[in-house]
Amino acid sequence: MSSVRGTDRRAGDSRRWENWGRTQSVVPREVIAVGDADDVVAAVRRARSQAVTVKAVGSGHSFTGIAVAPDIQIDTSAMTGLVHADPALRRVTVRAGTRLHEMPAILEPLGLAMPNLGDIDRQSISGATSTGTHGTGRNFGGLATQIVGVRMVTGTGEVLTVTDSDRATLEATALGLGALGILTEITLACVPAFAIEATERAMSVDDAIAGFLDAVATHDHHEFYWFPHTDVALSKTNRRLPADTPTTGPGRLRRVIDDEILSNGIFGAMCAAGARFPSVTAPLARVAGAALSSRQMVEASHEAFVSARRVRFREMEYAIPLAEVPDAIGEIRRLIADRGHRVSFPIEVRAAAADELMLSTASGQTTGYIAVHRYHGDRPDSYFTDIEEILFRRGGRPHWAKMHTRTADNLRTVYPRFDEFLALRDVLDPDRVFANDYLTTVLGR
């Protein structure tokens, strides 16, 4: 067991915590680095005895205030690595602070892989699953659907182990928003390692929208990006292949040019120029759209799913019924044109399978996702809230880690099991030790 170390930030001897998107910051009264469940128990019990709140923080990739800890902040960066593996059952248990990009080194020697991933792998496994992170694929759920067990410390300072034999509790704790407890271990159901044939193709946005529902129905994984102010979209389609399929595709130089120089370096410079001089945003977007090209490659699954994202941004994403996606994108296109929004980042469109998790954005319905982004240096405007109104009218559910303005009253109308989750919260955190302003807004007191 590691020692519990506290840092009093009131004394001014620690740096301010800030999330990756620079949308949230806080100076906690105290920071405690933990290495195991005993450390977490001690921190939670102390917080409860002092009538203050305590929150765990991972890599800070949530844009909302879900991880903001004004009182005691739990640093989980040392609570990483493999706890137990059962290759026969294809299950692994990892410590909750393990980063997604660390998972391949754990799983590859076992011949295993995570069934699906999003396009960013910097998050901790607990942060990603607790906020509803997902990839794309009509037959694949979000990352939290891969969870078959958790070990956590409740708001009363008790250690609770939840397995898939207690489905009702697992359906809350696998995606618990940090409101039910601090996760210390997570058990995942994995799949045999596999490769992916990834195909990227530039196409007209009209074709991308019209073909979206058919594409997600016929391909393992499909998504597209539309570049506002252009008629161009980039479609990405992934086909799952045996793990021993030979690697193919562009050489190292081409990948550096595409993924680093174009997608990050030049794109970042264009975004910065648009932030300073908004009138150049549309012309630069057309330049970016004209530069899109097609490519195909075969890689290990985790390499194909993940992209380098070095240009800092803010993001809002909504989940809506899959069939609503084409009409919703059409309405968003008209809104951008009518209201004159100047947008440098593409709009991302994905899909996911229905699941049974209480607060999953795909709970009970096959889901389409529409994500909109802003360069972090852009001037504030109504772009997000204008689009939010379109998507909420269509039964939309906001991604818990991404920017939105919904409250508990709004969210109760789109989550049939909302009050069931709150009832379990009353049991596991009766004193609201894990509360913060964000959780109070989206769940109530």
C-alpha positions in Angstrom: 0.0 0.0 0.0 1.3 3.4 -0.9 1.2 6.2 1.6 -1.5 8.9 1.4 0.1 12.2 0.5 -1.7 15.4 0.9 -0.9 18.8 -0.6 -2.5 21.9 0.9 -3.1 24.2 -2.1 -4.3 27.0 0.2 -0.6 27.5 1.0 0.0 28.2 -2.6 2.6 25.5 -3.0 0.8 23.5 -5.8 -0.2 24.2 -9.3 -3.7 24.9 -10.4 -5.5 21.9 -12.0 -6.8 22.5 -15.5 -8.5 20.2 -18.0 -7.1 19.5 -21.4 -9.7 21.6 -23.2 -9.1 24.6 -20.9 -12.8 24.8 -20.1 -12.4 23.9 -16.4 -10.0 24.7 -13.7 -9.8 24.6 -9.9 -7.4 24.9 -7.0 -8.3 22.1 -4.7 -7.8 22.6 -1.0 -5.9 19.3 -1.0 -4.5 16.7 -3.4 -4.1 13.1 -2.4 -2.1 10.7 -4.5 -3.4 7.1 -4.2 -2.0 3.7 -5.1 -4.7 1.3 -4.0 -8.1 0.9 -2.4 -6.9 1.4 1.1 -5.6 4.9 0.2 -9.0 5.7 -1.3 -10.9 4.5 1.7 -8.8 6.6 4.0 -9.3 9.7 1.8 -13.1 9.2 1.5 -13.6 8.6 5.2 -11.6 11.7 6.1 -13.6 13.8 3.6 -16.9 12.4 5.1 -15.7 13.1 8.7 -14.8 16.7 7.7 -18.0 17.2 5.7 -16.2 18.1 2.5 -16.3 16.6 -0.9 -13.8 14.3 -2.7 -13.3 13.6 -6.4 -11.0 11.4 -8.4 -9.3 12.9 -11.4 -7.8 11.0 -14.3 -6.3 12.7 -17.4 -8.5 15.7 -17.5 -10.1 15.0 -20.9 -13.6 15.8 -19.9 -14.8 19.3 -21.1 -17.5 19.5 -18.5 -16.9 20.0 -14.8 -17.6 16.4 -14.0 -14.1 15.9 -12.4 -13.7 19.3 -10.8 -12.7 18.9 -7.1 -12.8 22.1 -5.0 -12.1 20.3 -1.7 -10.1 17.0 -1.9 -8.8 15.9 -5.3 -7.8 12.2 -5.7 -4.8 11.7 -8.1 -5.1 8.2 -9.6 -2.1 8.4 -11.8 -0.1 5.9 -9.8 -3.0 3.4 -9.6 -2.4 1.7 -12.8 -1.6 -1.7 -14.4 -2.9 -5.3 -14.5 -4.4 -6.9 -11.5 -5.5 -10.2 -12.9 -6.1 -11.9 -16.2 -8.1 -14.9 -17.2 -7.3 -15.5 -20.9 -9.7 -18.5 -21.1 -12.6 -16.2 -20.2 -11.0 -13.3 -22.0 -11.3 -11.1 -19.0 -8.8 -8.8 -17.4 -8.9 -6.7 -14.3 -6.9 -3.4 -14.3 -6.4 -0.6 -11.8 -8.8 2.3 -12.4 -6.1 4.9 -13.2 -4.7 2.8 -16.2 -4.7 4.9 -19.3 -6.3 3.6 -22.5 -3.0 3.9 -24.4 -1.5 1.5 -21.8 -4.0 -1.2 -22.5 -2.5 -2.7 -25.6 0.7 -3.6 -23.8 -1.4 -5.4 -21.2 -3.7 -7.2 -23.7 -1.4 -8.0 -26.6 0.7 -10.6 -24.7 -2.6 -12.3 -23.8 -3.8 -12.3 -27.4 -6.6 -10.0 -26.5 -8.0 -6.6 -27.4 -10.7 -4.2 -26.3 -13.8 -4.7 -28.6 -14.0 -1.1 -29.6 -12.3 2.3 -28.8 -12.8 5.9 -29.4 -10.4 8.0 -31.4 -8.5 9.4 -28.3 -6.6 7.1 -25.9 -5.2 9.6 -23.4 -8.1 9.0 -20.9 -7.9 6.8 -17.8 -10.0 3.7 -18.1 -12.2 4.8 -15.2 -12.7 8.3 -16.5 -13.5 7.1 -20.0 -16.1 4.5 -18.9 -17.6 6.6 -16.2 -18.5 9.4 -18.7 -19.7 7.3 -21.5 -16.8 7.4 -24.0 -17.6 5.4 -27.2 -16.3 4.7 -30.6 -18.4 3.9 -33.7 -20.1 0.8 -35.0 -23.8 0.0 -35.1 -23.2 -3.4 -33.4 -20.7 -2.2 -30.8 -21.5 -0.4 -27.5 -19.5 2.2 -25.7 -16.5 1.4 -23.5 -18.6 1.0 -20.4 -20.5 -1.9 -22.0 -17.2 -3.9 -21.9 -17.2 -3.8 -18.0 -18.2 -7.0 -16.3 -17.1 -6.0 -12.8 -15.9 -3.1 -10.7 -14.3 -2.6 -7.3 -15.1 0.8 -5.8 -15.1 2.8 -2.6 -18.6 4.2 -1.7 -19.5 7.5 -0.1 -19.5 5.8 3.3 -15.9 4.6 2.8 -16.8 1.0 2.2 -15.2 -1.2 -0.5 -17.9 -2.6 -2.8 -17.3 -5.3 -5.4 -19.9 -5.5 -8.2 -20.0 -8.3 -10.7 -22.1 -9.2 -13.6 -24.2 -11.4 -11.4 -25.7 -8.2 -10.0 -26.8 -6.7 -13.2 -28.9 -3.9 -11.8 -26.0 -2.4 -9.8 -23.5 -3.0 -12.5 -25.8 -1.1 -15.0 -25.4 1.9 -12.8 -21.8 1.6 -11.6 -20.2 0.8 -15.0 -21.2 4.3 -16.1 -21.6 6.1 -12.8 -20.4 9.7 -13.6 -18.2 9.5 -10.5 -21.4 10.0 -8.5 -21.7 6.6 -6.9 -18.1 5.9 -5.7 -14.4 6.0 -6.7 -13.5 3.1 -8.9 -10.3 1.3 -7.9 -10.4 -1.7 -10.2 -12.3 -2.5 -13.4 -12.8 -5.9 -15.0 -13.3 -5.9 -18.8 -14.6 -8.5 -21.2 -12.2 -8.6 -24.1 -12.1 -10.2 -27.5 -9.4 -12.1 -29.4 -6.9 -9.6 -30.9 -7.8 -8.4 -34.4 -6.6 -6.2 -37.1 -8.5 -3.5 -39.0 -8.6 -2.6 -42.7 -9.2 1.2 -42.5 -10.5 3.0 -45.6 -10.7 6.8 -45.7 -12.3 8.5 -48.6 -13.2 12.1 -49.6 -16.7 12.5 -50.9 -19.5 15.0 -51.2 -21.3 15.7 -47.9 -24.7 15.0 -49.7 -23.5 11.5 -50.5 -22.1 11.0 -46.9 -25.4 12.0 -45.4 -27.6 10.1 -47.8 -25.5 6.9 -47.4 -24.9 7.1 -43.7 -27.6 4.7 -42.4 -26.8 2.1 -45.1 -23.0 2.4 -44.4 -23.4 1.8 -40.6 -25.7 -1.1 -41.3 -23.3 -2.9 -43.7 -19.8 -2.0 -42.2 -18.2 -3.0 -38.9 -17.4 0.6 -38.1 -18.3 3.8 -40.1 -18.2 7.5 -39.5 -17.8 10.7 -41.4 -16.6 14.2 -40.9 -18.2 17.2 -42.6 -16.2 20.4 -43.0 -18.5 23.4 -42.6 -18.4 26.0 -45.3 -17.6 23.2 -47.8 -19.5 20.4 -49.7 -16.8 17.9 -48.7 -16.9 15.1 -46.1 -14.3 12.5 -45.1 -15.7 9.0 -44.6 -13.9 6.4 -42.5 -14.8 2.8 -42.7 -13.2 0.0 -40.7 -13.4 -3.8 -41.4 -12.3 -6.2 -38.8 -9.8 -8.8 -39.8 -7.7 -11.7 -38.2 -4.9 -10.5 -36.0 -2.2 -12.0 -38.2 -3.3 -10.0 -41.3 -0.2 -8.3 -42.7 0.2 -4.6 -42.1 -0.2 -2.5 -45.2 -0.7 1.1 -46.1 1.1 4.4 -46.5 4.7 4.5 -45.5 6.1 6.3 -42.5 6.8 9.5 -44.4 3.3 9.7 -45.9 1.8 9.1 -42.4 3.9 11.8 -40.8 2.8 14.2 -43.6 -0.9 13.2 -43.2 -1.2 12.8 -39.5 1.2 15.2 -38.1 2.0 17.9 -40.6 -1.5 18.2 -42.3 -3.9 17.0 -39.6 -2.2 18.7 -36.7 0.5 21.2 -37.7 -1.1 23.0 -40.6 -4.6 22.4 -39.4 -3.7 24.0 -36.0 -2.2 27.0 -37.8 -5.4 27.4 -39.8 -7.6 27.3 -36.7 -5.4 29.9 -35.0 -5.7 32.1 -38.0 -9.4 31.8 -38.1 -9.7 32.6 -34.4 -7.7 35.8 -34.9 -9.4 36.7 -38.2 -12.8 35.1 -38.4 -13.4 36.2 -41.9 -10.7 33.8 -43.2 -12.4 30.7 -41.6 -14.6 29.8 -44.6 -11.8 30.2 -47.2 -9.4 28.2 -45.1 -12.0 25.5 -44.6 -12.4 25.1 -48.4 -8.6 24.8 -48.7 -8.6 22.0 -46.0 -11.5 20.3 -47.8 -9.7 20.4 -51.1 -6.6 18.8 -49.5 -8.5 15.7 -48.4 -7.4 12.5 -50.1 -8.2 8.8 -49.9 -6.1 6.1 -48.3 -6.3 2.5 -47.1 -4.3 0.6 -44.5 -4.3 -2.5 -42.3 -3.2 -2.1 -38.7 -3.7 -3.6 -35.3 -7.1 -2.6 -33.9 -5.9 -0.1 -31.4 -3.7 1.7 -33.9 -6.6 2.0 -36.5 -9.1 3.3 -34.0 -7.0 6.0 -32.4 -5.9 9.3 -34.0 -3.4 11.9 -32.7 -5.3 15.0 -31.6 -2.8 17.7 -30.8 -4.9 20.8 -31.8 -6.7 21.8 -28.6 -10.5 22.2 -28.9 -13.8 22.3 -27.0 -16.5 19.8 -27.9 -20.2 19.2 -27.6 -21.7 15.8 -28.6 -25.3 14.6 -28.6 -26.8 11.1 -29.0 -30.0 10.9 -30.9 -32.0 8.0 -32.4 -29.9 6.7 -35.3 -32.7 7.2 -37.9 -32.8 10.9 -37.0 -29.2 11.6 -38.0 -29.6 12.5 -41.7 -32.3 15.1 -41.0 -30.5 16.5 -38.0 -27.3 17.1 -40.1 -29.4 18.8 -42.8 -30.9 21.1 -40.2 -27.5 21.9 -38.7 -26.1 22.7 -42.2 -29.0 25.2 -42.7 -28.4 26.7 -39.3 -24.7 27.3 -39.9 -25.5 29.0 -43.2 -28.5 31.1 -41.9 -26.8 32.3 -38.7 -23.4 32.9 -40.2 -21.4 30.7 -37.8 -17.7 30.5 -38.7 -16.5 27.0 -37.9 -12.9 25.7 -38.4 -13.5 22.2 -37.0 -15.3 19.4 -38.8 -18.6 17.9 -37.5 -18.2 14.2 -36.6 -21.0 11.7 -37.1 -20.9 8.2 -35.6 -23.2 5.3 -34.5 -23.4 2.8 -31.6 -25.4 -0.2 -30.5 -28.2 0.0 -27.9 -27.2 -1.0 -24.4 -28.8 -1.5 -20.9 -26.7 0.9 -18.8 -28.9 3.3 -16.9 -27.2 6.6 -17.9 -25.5 5.5 -21.2 -26.3 7.9 -24.0 -27.2 4.7 -26.0 -29.4 3.2 -23.2 -32.3 1.4 -24.8 -31.8 2.6 -28.4 -29.5 2.2 -31.4 -27.9 5.6 -31.5 -26.3 8.2 -33.8 -23.8 10.7 -32.4 -23.2 14.2 -33.7 -20.2 16.0 -32.3 -19.4 19.6 -32.9 -16.1 21.3 -32.0 -14.6 24.7 -31.5 -10.9 25.6 -31.5 -10.0 26.5 -28.0 -9.0 30.0 -29.0 -12.3 30.9 -30.9 -14.4 33.7 -29.5 -17.5 32.6 -27.6 -20.7 32.5 -29.5 -24.0 30.6 -29.7 -22.8 27.8 -32.0 -23.0 25.0 -29.4 -26.3 26.2 -27.9 -28.0 26.7 -31.3 -27.1 23.1 -32.3 -28.0 21.8 -28.9 -31.6 23.0 -29.3 -31.8 21.1 -32.6 -30.6 17.9 -31.1 -32.4 18.0 -27.8 -35.7 18.5 -29.7 -34.9 15.1 -31.3 -34.7 13.3 -28.0 -30.9 14.1 -27.7 -28.8 13.0 -24.7 -25.6 15.0 -24.2 -22.3 13.2 -23.7 -21.6 13.5 -20.0 -18.0 14.6 -20.5 -18.7 17.2 -23.3 -20.1 20.6 -23.1 -23.9 21.1 -22.7 -26.5 23.1 -20.8 -28.9 20.4 -19.7 -30.2 20.0 -16.1 -31.6 17.1 -14.1 -35.2 18.1 -15.1 -34.3 18.0 -18.8 -32.3 14.8 -18.5 -35.0 12.9 -16.6 -37.2 13.2 -19.7 -34.7 11.3 -22.0 -33.5 8.7 -19.5 -36.2 6.2 -18.5 -34.0 4.9 -15.6 -32.9 8.2 -14.3 -34.7 8.0 -11.0 -33.5 4.4 -10.6 -29.9 5.7 -10.8 -30.7 8.4 -8.2 -32.1 5.9 -5.8 -28.9 3.9 -5.9 -27.0 7.2 -5.4 -28.9 7.7 -2.2 -27.7 4.3 -1.0 -24.0 4.5 -2.1 -23.4 8.2 -1.4 -26.1 9.4 1.1 -24.0 12.4 2.2 -23.0 13.5 -1.3 -19.3 13.1 -0.6 -18.8 12.8 -4.4 -20.9 15.8 -5.4 -19.7 18.9 -7.2 -21.5 21.7 -9.1 -21.7 19.7 -12.3 -23.2 16.6 -10.7 -25.7 18.8 -8.8 -26.8 20.3 -12.0 -27.3 17.1 -14.0 -28.5 14.8 -11.1 -29.9 17.2 -8.6 -29.1 17.2 -4.9 
